[in-house]
Amino acid sequence: MAQIEHRKIAFIGAGNMARSIIAGLVESGYPAQNITATAPSQTEEMR
């Protein structure tokens, strides 16, 4: 079987949708170290 290239994936906004997609990727064998998610800090939310 050919080796699949695992690109880096970034999610802007780590809400429920991103969490579900990330969980599915990791469960299917995608390397977790290639996934990044960001969320607004509490300081920004208070503005």
PDB file of N, CA, C, O and CB in Angstrom:
ATOM      1  N   MET A   1       0.838  -1.168   0.000  1.00  0.00           N
ATOM      2  CA  MET A   1       0.000   0.000   0.000  1.00  0.00           C
ATOM      3  C   MET A   1       0.889   1.239   0.000  1.00  0.00           C
ATOM      4  O   MET A   1       1.915   1.272   0.680  1.00  0.00           O
ATOM      5  CB  MET A   1      -0.957  -0.006   1.211  1.00  0.00           C
ATOM      6  N   ALA A   2       0.496   2.259  -0.764  1.00  0.00           N
ATOM      7  CA  ALA A   2       1.265   3.493  -0.824  1.00  0.00           C
ATOM      8  C   ALA A   2       1.121   4.268   0.477  1.00  0.00           C
ATOM      9  O   ALA A   2       0.068   4.264   1.114  1.00  0.00           O
ATOM     10  CB  ALA A   2       0.818   4.354  -2.012  1.00  0.00           C
ATOM     11  N   GLN A   3       2.199   4.928   0.852  1.00  0.00           N
ATOM     12  CA  GLN A   3       2.161   5.722   2.078  1.00  0.00           C
ATOM     13  C   GLN A   3       1.407   7.021   1.806  1.00  0.00           C
ATOM     14  O   GLN A   3       1.649   7.686   0.799  1.00  0.00           O
ATOM     15  CB  GLN A   3       3.601   6.015   2.603  1.00  0.00           C
ATOM     16  N   ILE A   4       0.502   7.374   2.696  1.00  0.00           N
ATOM     17  CA  ILE A   4      -0.285   8.589   2.556  1.00  0.00           C
ATOM     18  C   ILE A   4       0.447   9.733   3.238  1.00  0.00           C
ATOM     19  O   ILE A   4       0.915   9.599   4.368  1.00  0.00           O
ATOM     20  CB  ILE A   4      -1.705   8.408   3.150  1.00  0.00           C
ATOM     21  N   GLU A   5       0.542  10.868   2.536  1.00  0.00           N
ATOM     22  CA  GLU A   5       1.168  12.051   3.119  1.00  0.00           C
ATOM     23  C   GLU A   5       0.170  12.705   4.073  1.00  0.00           C
ATOM     24  O   GLU A   5      -0.958  13.006   3.684  1.00  0.00           O
ATOM     25  CB  GLU A   5       1.629  13.057   2.009  1.00  0.00           C
ATOM     26  N   HIS A   6       0.579  12.920   5.300  1.00  0.00           N
ATOM     27  CA  HIS A   6      -0.287  13.556   6.292  1.00  0.00           C
ATOM     28  C   HIS A   6       0.096  15.027   6.401  1.00  0.00           C
ATOM     29  O   HIS A   6       1.117  15.375   6.994  1.00  0.00           O
ATOM     30  CB  HIS A   6      -0.175  12.846   7.681  1.00  0.00           C
ATOM     31  N   ARG A   7      -0.730  15.873   5.824  1.00  0.00           N
ATOM     32  CA  ARG A   7      -0.488  17.312   5.904  1.00  0.00           C
ATOM     33  C   ARG A   7      -0.943  17.846   7.251  1.00  0.00           C
ATOM     34  O   ARG A   7      -1.715  17.206   7.964  1.00  0.00           O
ATOM     35  CB  ARG A   7      -1.207  18.051   4.766  1.00  0.00           C
ATOM     36  N   LYS A   8      -0.455  19.016   7.581  1.00  0.00           N
ATOM     37  CA  LYS A   8      -0.894  19.661   8.822  1.00  0.00           C
ATOM     38  C   LYS A   8      -2.249  20.310   8.580  1.00  0.00           C
ATOM     39  O   LYS A   8      -2.497  20.891   7.523  1.00  0.00           O
ATOM     40  CB  LYS A   8       0.150  20.718   9.315  1.00  0.00           C
ATOM     41  N   ILE A   9      -3.126  20.201   9.583  1.00  0.00           N
ATOM     42  CA  ILE A   9      -4.465  20.764   9.507  1.00  0.00           C
ATOM     43  C   ILE A   9      -4.640  21.705  10.686  1.00  0.00           C
ATOM     44  O   ILE A   9      -4.277  21.370  11.813  1.00  0.00           O
ATOM     45  CB  ILE A   9      -5.559  19.649   9.504  1.00  0.00           C
ATOM     46  N   ALA A  10      -5.203  22.896  10.425  1.00  0.00           N
ATOM     47  CA  ALA A  10      -5.470  23.859  11.497  1.00  0.00           C
ATOM     48  C   ALA A  10      -6.945  24.234  11.487  1.00  0.00           C
ATOM     49  O   ALA A  10      -7.539  24.439  10.428  1.00  0.00           O
ATOM     50  CB  ALA A  10      -4.584  25.127  11.341  1.00  0.00           C
ATOM     51  N   PHE A  11      -7.520  24.320  12.666  1.00  0.00           N
ATOM     52  CA  PHE A  11      -8.905  24.746  12.836  1.00  0.00           C
ATOM     53  C   PHE A  11      -8.897  26.085  13.557  1.00  0.00           C
ATOM     54  O   PHE A  11      -8.305  26.218  14.628  1.00  0.00           O
ATOM     55  CB  PHE A  11      -9.742  23.682  13.626  1.00  0.00           C
ATOM     56  N   ILE A  12      -9.557  27.077  12.966  1.00  0.00           N
ATOM     57  CA  ILE A  12      -9.705  28.383  13.602  1.00  0.00           C
ATOM     58  C   ILE A  12     -11.074  28.369  14.269  1.00  0.00           C
ATOM     59  O   ILE A  12     -12.100  28.424  13.592  1.00  0.00           O
ATOM     60  CB  ILE A  12      -9.562  29.582  12.561  1.00  0.00           C
ATOM     61  N   GLY A  13     -11.088  28.297  15.558  1.00  0.00           N
ATOM     62  CA  GLY A  13     -12.332  28.128  16.297  1.00  0.00           C
ATOM     63  C   GLY A  13     -12.462  26.662  16.681  1.00  0.00           C
ATOM     64  O   GLY A  13     -12.746  25.820  15.829  1.00  0.00           O
ATOM     65  N   ALA A  14     -12.263  26.360  17.921  1.00  0.00           N
ATOM     66  CA  ALA A  14     -12.267  24.970  18.380  1.00  0.00           C
ATOM     67  C   ALA A  14     -13.580  24.644  19.073  1.00  0.00           C
ATOM     68  O   ALA A  14     -13.591  24.195  20.219  1.00  0.00           O
ATOM     69  CB  ALA A  14     -11.084  24.706  19.330  1.00  0.00           C
ATOM     70  N   GLY A  15     -14.678  24.870  18.380  1.00  0.00           N
ATOM     71  CA  GLY A  15     -15.992  24.578  18.942  1.00  0.00           C
ATOM     72  C   GLY A  15     -16.382  23.125  18.736  1.00  0.00           C
ATOM     73  O   GLY A  15     -15.541  22.279  18.431  1.00  0.00           O
ATOM     74  N   ASN A  16     -17.660  22.849  18.905  1.00  0.00           N
ATOM     75  CA  ASN A  16     -18.159  21.478  18.809  1.00  0.00           C
ATOM     76  C   ASN A  16     -17.903  20.846  17.445  1.00  0.00           C
ATOM     77  O   ASN A  16     -17.557  19.667  17.369  1.00  0.00           O
ATOM     78  CB  ASN A  16     -19.635  21.452  19.102  1.00  0.00           C
ATOM     79  N   MET A  17     -18.070  21.614  16.365  1.00  0.00           N
ATOM     80  CA  MET A  17     -17.854  21.079  15.020  1.00  0.00           C
ATOM     81  C   MET A  17     -16.394  20.667  14.840  1.00  0.00           C
ATOM     82  O   MET A  17     -16.113  19.568  14.362  1.00  0.00           O
ATOM     83  CB  MET A  17     -18.254  22.118  13.951  1.00  0.00           C
ATOM     84  N   ALA A  18     -15.470  21.541  15.218  1.00  0.00           N
ATOM     85  CA  ALA A  18     -14.045  21.223  15.090  1.00  0.00           C
ATOM     86  C   ALA A  18     -13.683  20.017  15.949  1.00  0.00           C
ATOM     87  O   ALA A  18     -12.926  19.148  15.516  1.00  0.00           O
ATOM     88  CB  ALA A  18     -13.182  22.434  15.486  1.00  0.00           C
ATOM     89  N   ARG A  19     -14.216  19.962  17.157  1.00  0.00           N
ATOM     90  CA  ARG A  19     -13.926  18.822  18.043  1.00  0.00           C
ATOM     91  C   ARG A  19     -14.388  17.514  17.422  1.00  0.00           C
ATOM     92  O   ARG A  19     -13.684  16.507  17.497  1.00  0.00           O
ATOM     93  CB  ARG A  19     -14.598  19.016  19.410  1.00  0.00           C
ATOM     94  N   SER A  20     -15.553  17.522  16.816  1.00  0.00           N
ATOM     95  CA  SER A  20     -16.071  16.305  16.186  1.00  0.00           C
ATOM     96  C   SER A  20     -15.213  15.879  15.004  1.00  0.00           C
ATOM     97  O   SER A  20     -14.908  14.698  14.842  1.00  0.00           O
ATOM     98  CB  SER A  20     -17.512  16.516  15.730  1.00  0.00           C
ATOM     99  N   ILE A  21     -14.827  16.840  14.186  1.00  0.00           N
ATOM    100  CA  ILE A  21     -13.982  16.529  13.024  1.00  0.00           C
ATOM    101  C   ILE A  21     -12.631  16.000  13.488  1.00  0.00           C
ATOM    102  O   ILE A  21     -12.134  15.006  12.958  1.00  0.00           O
ATOM    103  CB  ILE A  21     -13.790  17.782  12.129  1.00  0.00           C
ATOM    104  N   ILE A  22     -12.034  16.663  14.479  1.00  0.00           N
ATOM    105  CA  ILE A  22     -10.733  16.232  14.999  1.00  0.00           C
ATOM    106  C   ILE A  22     -10.824  14.827  15.579  1.00  0.00           C
ATOM    107  O   ILE A  22      -9.950  13.995  15.333  1.00  0.00           O
ATOM    108  CB  ILE A  22     -10.225  17.213  16.069  1.00  0.00           C
ATOM    109  N   ALA A  23     -11.873  14.559  16.345  1.00  0.00           N
ATOM    110  CA  ALA A  23     -12.044  13.219  16.924  1.00  0.00           C
ATOM    111  C   ALA A  23     -12.127  12.168  15.825  1.00  0.00           C
ATOM    112  O   ALA A  23     -11.517  11.105  15.938  1.00  0.00           O
ATOM    113  CB  ALA A  23     -13.309  13.164  17.807  1.00  0.00           C
ATOM    114  N   GLY A  24     -12.871  12.454  14.769  1.00  0.00           N
ATOM    115  CA  GLY A  24     -12.983  11.512  13.658  1.00  0.00           C
ATOM    116  C   GLY A  24     -11.658  11.291  12.957  1.00  0.00           C
ATOM    117  O   GLY A  24     -11.323  10.161  12.598  1.00  0.00           O
ATOM    118  N   LEU A  25     -10.897  12.364  12.758  1.00  0.00           N
ATOM    119  CA  LEU A  25      -9.587  12.236  12.119  1.00  0.00           C
ATOM    120  C   LEU A  25      -8.659  11.352  12.948  1.00  0.00           C
ATOM    121  O   LEU A  25      -8.021  10.442  12.419  1.00  0.00           O
ATOM    122  CB  LEU A  25      -8.953  13.619  11.915  1.00  0.00           C
ATOM    123  N   VAL A  26      -8.589  11.627  14.247  1.00  0.00           N
ATOM    124  CA  VAL A  26      -7.689  10.871  15.126  1.00  0.00           C
ATOM    125  C   VAL A  26      -8.130   9.408  15.218  1.00  0.00           C
ATOM    126  O   VAL A  26      -7.293   8.506  15.178  1.00  0.00           O
ATOM    127  CB  VAL A  26      -7.648  11.506  16.538  1.00  0.00           C
ATOM    128  N   GLU A  27      -9.426   9.172  15.339  1.00  0.00           N
ATOM    129  CA  GLU A  27      -9.930   7.795  15.414  1.00  0.00           C
ATOM    130  C   GLU A  27      -9.640   7.012  14.135  1.00  0.00           C
ATOM    131  O   GLU A  27      -9.487   5.791  14.172  1.00  0.00           O
ATOM    132  CB  GLU A  27     -11.432   7.800  15.685  1.00  0.00           C
ATOM    133  N   SER A  28      -9.564   7.720  12.999  1.00  0.00           N
ATOM    134  CA  SER A  28      -9.289   7.033  11.739  1.00  0.00           C
ATOM    135  C   SER A  28      -7.793   6.869  11.483  1.00  0.00           C
ATOM    136  O   SER A  28      -7.392   6.337  10.447  1.00  0.00           O
ATOM    137  CB  SER A  28      -9.923   7.788  10.590  1.00  0.00           C
ATOM    138  N   GLY A  29      -6.959   7.331  12.437  1.00  0.00           N
ATOM    139  CA  GLY A  29      -5.525   7.112  12.314  1.00  0.00           C
ATOM    140  C   GLY A  29      -4.717   8.324  11.893  1.00  0.00           C
ATOM    141  O   GLY A  29      -3.506   8.213  11.705  1.00  0.00           O
ATOM    142  N   TYR A  30      -5.355   9.486  11.739  1.00  0.00           N
ATOM    143  CA  TYR A  30      -4.612  10.690  11.373  1.00  0.00           C
ATOM    144  C   TYR A  30      -3.737  11.094  12.555  1.00  0.00           C
ATOM    145  O   TYR A  30      -4.210  11.094  13.691  1.00  0.00           O
ATOM    146  CB  TYR A  30      -5.578  11.853  10.966  1.00  0.00           C
ATOM    147  N   PRO A  31      -2.475  11.438  12.316  1.00  0.00           N
ATOM    148  CA  PRO A  31      -1.575  11.768  13.428  1.00  0.00           C
ATOM    149  C   PRO A  31      -2.006  13.049  14.156  1.00  0.00           C
ATOM    150  O   PRO A  31      -2.109  14.113  13.545  1.00  0.00           O
ATOM    151  CB  PRO A  31      -0.141  11.924  12.911  1.00  0.00           C
ATOM    152  N   ALA A  32      -2.252  12.937  15.443  1.00  0.00           N
ATOM    153  CA  ALA A  32      -2.705  14.076  16.246  1.00  0.00           C
ATOM    154  C   ALA A  32      -1.698  15.225  16.226  1.00  0.00           C
ATOM    155  O   ALA A  32      -2.087  16.388  16.337  1.00  0.00           O
ATOM    156  CB  ALA A  32      -2.957  13.636  17.685  1.00  0.00           C
ATOM    157  N   GLN A  33      -0.414  14.912  16.087  1.00  0.00           N
ATOM    158  CA  GLN A  33       0.597  15.968  16.087  1.00  0.00           C
ATOM    159  C   GLN A  33       0.506  16.847  14.843  1.00  0.00           C
ATOM    160  O   GLN A  33       1.143  17.899  14.789  1.00  0.00           O
ATOM    161  CB  GLN A  33       1.987  15.359  16.187  1.00  0.00           C
ATOM    162  N   ASN A  34      -0.269  16.439  13.847  1.00  0.00           N
ATOM    163  CA  ASN A  34      -0.448  17.235  12.633  1.00  0.00           C
ATOM    164  C   ASN A  34      -1.718  18.079  12.680  1.00  0.00           C
ATOM    165  O   ASN A  34      -2.083  18.694  11.678  1.00  0.00           O
ATOM    166  CB  ASN A  34      -0.483  16.328  11.416  1.00  0.00           C
ATOM    167  N   ILE A  35      -2.394  18.120  13.825  1.00  0.00           N
ATOM    168  CA  ILE A  35      -3.650  18.859  13.960  1.00  0.00           C
ATOM    169  C   ILE A  35      -3.475  19.956  15.000  1.00  0.00           C
ATOM    170  O   ILE A  35      -2.978  19.716  16.101  1.00  0.00           O
ATOM    171  CB  ILE A  35      -4.821  17.911  14.352  1.00  0.00           C
ATOM    172  N   THR A  36      -3.893  21.171  14.631  1.00  0.00           N
ATOM    173  CA  THR A  36      -3.847  22.311  15.534  1.00  0.00           C
ATOM    174  C   THR A  36      -5.227  22.950  15.574  1.00  0.00           C
ATOM    175  O   THR A  36      -5.893  23.058  14.544  1.00  0.00           O
ATOM    176  CB  THR A  36      -2.766  23.340  15.091  1.00  0.00           C
ATOM    177  N   ALA A  37      -5.660  23.374  16.754  1.00  0.00           N
ATOM    178  CA  ALA A  37      -6.930  24.083  16.895  1.00  0.00           C
ATOM    179  C   ALA A  37      -6.718  25.290  17.793  1.00  0.00           C
ATOM    180  O   ALA A  37      -6.007  25.217  18.795  1.00  0.00           O
ATOM    181  CB  ALA A  37      -8.038  23.151  17.472  1.00  0.00           C
ATOM    182  N   THR A  38      -7.339  26.395  17.426  1.00  0.00           N
ATOM    183  CA  THR A  38      -7.239  27.601  18.234  1.00  0.00           C
ATOM    184  C   THR A  38      -8.629  28.062  18.642  1.00  0.00           C
ATOM    185  O   THR A  38      -9.612  27.803  17.947  1.00  0.00           O
ATOM    186  CB  THR A  38      -6.500  28.715  17.469  1.00  0.00           C
ATOM    187  N   ALA A  39      -8.699  28.736  19.758  1.00  0.00           N
ATOM    188  CA  ALA A  39      -9.958  29.292  20.251  1.00  0.00           C
ATOM    189  C   ALA A  39      -9.660  30.654  20.869  1.00  0.00           C
ATOM    190  O   ALA A  39      -8.550  30.895  21.345  1.00  0.00           O
ATOM    191  CB  ALA A  39     -10.643  28.332  21.293  1.00  0.00           C
ATOM    192  N   PRO A  40     -10.647  31.539  20.859  1.00  0.00           N
ATOM    193  CA  PRO A  40     -10.426  32.847  21.496  1.00  0.00           C
ATOM    194  C   PRO A  40     -10.124  32.670  22.982  1.00  0.00           C
ATOM    195  O   PRO A  40     -10.654  31.772  23.636  1.00  0.00           O
ATOM    196  CB  PRO A  40     -11.662  33.764  21.307  1.00  0.00           C
ATOM    197  N   SER A  41      -9.276  33.530  23.493  1.00  0.00           N
ATOM    198  CA  SER A  41      -8.968  33.451  24.928  1.00  0.00           C
ATOM    199  C   SER A  41     -10.124  34.050  25.726  1.00  0.00           C
ATOM    200  O   SER A  41     -10.954  34.773  25.175  1.00  0.00           O
ATOM    201  CB  SER A  41      -7.631  34.193  25.258  1.00  0.00           C
ATOM    202  N   GLN A  42     -10.176  33.750  27.013  1.00  0.00           N
ATOM    203  CA  GLN A  42     -11.225  34.305  27.866  1.00  0.00           C
ATOM    204  C   GLN A  42     -11.167  35.827  27.877  1.00  0.00           C
ATOM    205  O   GLN A  42     -12.206  36.482  27.961  1.00  0.00           O
ATOM    206  CB  GLN A  42     -11.098  33.762  29.294  1.00  0.00           C
ATOM    207  N   THR A  43      -9.990  36.387  27.794  1.00  0.00           N
ATOM    208  CA  THR A  43      -9.851  37.841  27.790  1.00  0.00           C
ATOM    209  C   THR A  43     -10.583  38.439  26.603  1.00  0.00           C
ATOM    210  O   THR A  43     -11.288  39.437  26.751  1.00  0.00           O
ATOM    211  CB  THR A  43      -8.371  38.245  27.762  1.00  0.00           C
ATOM    212  N   GLU A  44     -10.427  37.846  25.429  1.00  0.00           N
ATOM    213  CA  GLU A  44     -11.106  38.349  24.246  1.00  0.00           C
ATOM    214  C   GLU A  44     -12.611  38.167  24.356  1.00  0.00           C
ATOM    215  O   GLU A  44     -13.369  39.012  23.880  1.00  0.00           O
ATOM    216  CB  GLU A  44     -10.584  37.652  23.000  1.00  0.00           C
ATOM    217  N   GLU A  45     -13.056  37.079  24.977  1.00  0.00           N
ATOM    218  CA  GLU A  45     -14.486  36.832  25.116  1.00  0.00           C
ATOM    219  C   GLU A  45     -15.144  37.869  26.016  1.00  0.00           C
ATOM    220  O   GLU A  45     -16.330  38.156  25.854  1.00  0.00           O
ATOM    221  CB  GLU A  45     -14.729  35.435  25.668  1.00  0.00           C
ATOM    222  N   MET A  46     -14.401  38.435  26.959  1.00  0.00           N
ATOM    223  CA  MET A  46     -14.968  39.386  27.903  1.00  0.00           C
ATOM    224  C   MET A  46     -15.117  40.783  27.303  1.00  0.00           C
ATOM    225  O   MET A  46     -15.767  41.637  27.905  1.00  0.00           O
ATOM    226  CB  MET A  46     -14.108  39.453  29.143  1.00  0.00           C
ATOM    227  N   ARG A  47     -14.540  41.032  26.149  1.00  0.00           N
ATOM    228  CA  ARG A  47     -14.616  42.365  25.521  1.00  0.00           C
ATOM    229  C   ARG A  47     -15.985  42.635  24.975  1.00  0.00           C
ATOM    230  O   ARG A  47     -16.227  43.704  24.415  1.00  0.00           O
ATOM    231  CB  ARG A  47     -13.592  42.499  24.408  1.00  0.00           C
TER     232      ARG A  47
END
